[in-house]
Amino acid sequence: MEKKLERRSYYRINDTVGLTYTVLNGDESVQISPSANLGLSLTSLLAEIDHEFNKITNILWHENPVVAEALGLLNKKMSIIAAHSLQDEGQNIDSYDDMMVNISGCGMSFDCIENLAKGTRLQLSLALKPSNIILHLVGQVIACDQQPTKQEKPFAVRVIFEENNTAQEKLIQHIVQKQCAQIGENNQNKPQGYA
């Protein structure tokens, strides 16, 4: 029996995020200012610290999941405070539509009201929950399928992100934290004596 080859480079989760997008016309290049990602140098520093923190916390999950979960919650609390302190004044969290998306470090899918042509470039702004950290990414539509059973948002759009190391690193950290929280919840819900 031949093994199926897994093609994905990143973990993929279903998550509720705040989302807005704008269709980019033609080949316009998008310059994301350093402040658009919460201050490039400060964001890079925080991303580096979060990366190291996540590596250590992942090791700790095997030895002491309760302590790891407590540290994860403390880190999440600090991320929320940092996001609110560093957030662009022009960005209003209330202007984002909360929606369920399927997301990874390299792309996402979401339901929308318009039929977007394959190859369309989008400027995406994501507000991660619960931290409200805002990430700005550019993506290209790789598929847009009609969903006859959904009248409000009848199209399922799949987008692959163009490279943005700072925003993608933050997104990957968010996904890892969500996965750790889900694993912790699943372990707490297991009956005692279950291995």
Buried (B, 14 or more C-beta within 10 A) or exposed (E): EEEEEEEEEBEBBEBEBBBBBEEBEEEEEBEBEEBBBBBBEBBBEBBEEBEEBBEEBEEBBEEEBEEBBEBBEEBBEBBBEBBEEBBBEEBEBEEBEEBEBBBBBBBBBBBBEEEBEEEBBBBBBBBBBEBBBBBBBBBBBBEBEEEEEEEEBBBBBBBEBEEBEBBBBBBBBBBBBBEBBEBBEEEEEEEEEEE
